[in-house]
Amino acid sequence: MNRDEIMEIIPHRDNMLLVDEAELVDENTSKGRYTIKGDEFFLKGHFPGNPVVPGVILCEMMGQSSCVLLADKVKGGTPYFTKLDNVKFKKPVLPGDTFETVATVTKIREPFYFISTKGYVNGKLHVQAEMSFAVVQDK
């Protein structure tokens, strides 16, 4: 999926659309990718002279990529973060890095979806987290 196809699933737009491309590996696993260009809004103050992608932004990137798994469930609804657990930051993500995510559904209790996510740069684990989302139908 390209950015236009991803925007059909999640409501994020520039500057908050943080997935360049995504793919559904199978019904329970997705992968996403975002290349850090260096001019993103979140790098301007984090940190001047030593830009590092903030942890909360890495979690957002993993969350947005995870929502590809919910594509058929979000029609007529919006996926909302409901929980973020067991987050572990192992290495920084820097300008020029391509941040690749892998997300796997671990449990479904509609409208809640529980997903395990990992983020990599060059095949090395940089961050991992357990997330949950609620798909809320639009009114």
KAHUVEN-V915120 format. One record per backbone hydrogen bond with DSSP energy under -0.5 kcal/mol. CO is the residue of the C=O (numbers start at 0). NH is the residue of the N-H. E is the energy in kcal/mol with one decimal. If there is no record, write none. Layout:
((CO;NH;E) (CO;NH;E))
This chain:
((0;21;-1.8) (1;5;-2.3) (2;6;-2.2) (3;7;-0.5) (4;7;-0.8) (5;8;-1.7) (5;9;-2.2) (12;15;-2.5) (12;16;-0.5) (15;17;-0.9) (20;32;-2.1) (22;24;-0.7) (22;30;-2.6) (25;28;-0.8) (27;104;-2.4) (28;24;-2.0) (28;25;-1.6) (29;102;-2.6) (30;22;-2.6) (31;100;-2.3) (32;19;-2.8) (32;20;-1.6) (33;35;-0.5) (33;98;-3.0) (34;36;-0.7) (35;95;-3.3) (39;42;-1.6) (39;43;-0.6) (40;43;-0.8) (45;51;-2.4) (46;49;-2.6) (53;56;-0.6) (53;57;-1.9) (54;58;-2.2) (55;59;-1.9) (56;60;-2.6) (57;61;-2.3) (58;62;-2.5) (59;63;-2.8) (60;64;-2.2) (61;65;-2.0) (62;66;-1.4) (64;67;-1.3) (65;68;-1.9) (66;69;-1.2) (67;70;-1.5) (69;72;-1.7) (69;73;-1.8) (73;76;-3.4) (75;137;-2.8) (77;135;-2.7) (79;133;-2.3) (82;131;-2.0) (84;129;-2.7) (87;89;-0.6) (87;127;-1.7) (92;52;-2.9) (93;96;-2.2) (96;35;-3.0) (96;98;-0.7) (97;99;-0.6) (97;121;-0.5) (98;33;-1.8) (99;119;-3.5) (100;31;-1.7) (101;117;-2.1) (102;29;-2.3) (103;115;-2.9) (106;113;-3.0) (108;111;-2.4) (110;134;-2.1) (111;108;-2.7) (112;132;-2.1) (113;105;-3.1) (113;106;-1.3) (114;130;-3.2) (115;103;-2.6) (116;128;-2.2) (117;101;-2.3) (118;125;-3.3) (118;126;-1.5) (119;99;-3.0) (120;123;-2.0) (123;120;-2.1) (125;89;-3.4) (125;90;-1.4) (126;118;-3.2) (127;87;-2.5) (128;116;-3.1) (129;84;-3.2) (130;114;-3.0) (131;81;-3.0) (131;82;-1.4) (132;112;-2.5) (133;79;-2.7) (133;135;-0.8) (134;136;-0.5) (135;77;-2.6))
